[in-house]
Amino acid sequence: MKYILLIICVFSSLQALEYEKSNNIVIDKQNNLMWQDNDEVTEYLETAITAKVYCENIVLNGYIDWRVPTINEMINIIDVNEKNAINKNFKFIKPNLYSTNSSFIEDDEFLWAVDFKTGAITTDEKTDENYIRCVRDMI
């Protein structure tokens, strides 16, 4: 039993080291990504087209190379053990759908989205307005 508890503690501390909260951003060290984490991620509702424009035009922490995340990147920050189903390092969140730039293969009119209330991964029409959380590569 002691070993199981020790393994859980080590795993939890390693997972916590993968993310670092800084002013207006969260850094995902494992995937070399920098995530937007300011009040704007809870304010703006965007379609697929306006989300792309929004991310390409923000300047955050001195960086201008922001983009809409892929579904695979978004999956990495889901944590269903939290009240809102997102990694605990993220401060700003609406428990609602956040869009990705990943199209649904079976119907190009839809994109993949994540519901940070439940952690569910779903599809939504590209013309629907959802929240957006921009990301940038750190490499």
URFENTA-V363735 format. One record per backbone hydrogen bond with DSSP energy under -0.5 kcal/mol. CO is the residue of the C=O (numbers start at 1). NH is the residue of the N-H. Records with the same first field share a line. If there is no record, write none. Layout:
# URFENTA-V363735
CO->NH  NH
This chain:
# URFENTA-V363735
1->5
2->6
3->7
4->8
5->9
6->10
7->11
8->12
9->13
10->14
11->15
12->16
13->17
14->18
15->18
16->19
18->29  30
20->27
22->25
24->37
25->22
26->28  35
27->20  29
28->32  33
32->138
33->28
34->136
35->26
38->41
39->42
40->43  44
44->46  132
46->130
47->51
48->52
49->53
50->54
51->55
52->56
53->57
54->57  58
55->58
60->63
63->60
67->135
69->101
70->74
71->75
72->76
74->77
75->78
77->87
79->82
84->86
87->90
89->91
91->93
94->96
96->116
97->131
98->114
101->103
102->112
103->105
104->107
107->110
109->126
110->104
111->124
112->100
113->122
114->98  116
115->118  119  120
116->85
120->115  122
122->113
124->111
125->128
126->48
128->130
130->46
131->99
133->69
134->36
135->67
136->34
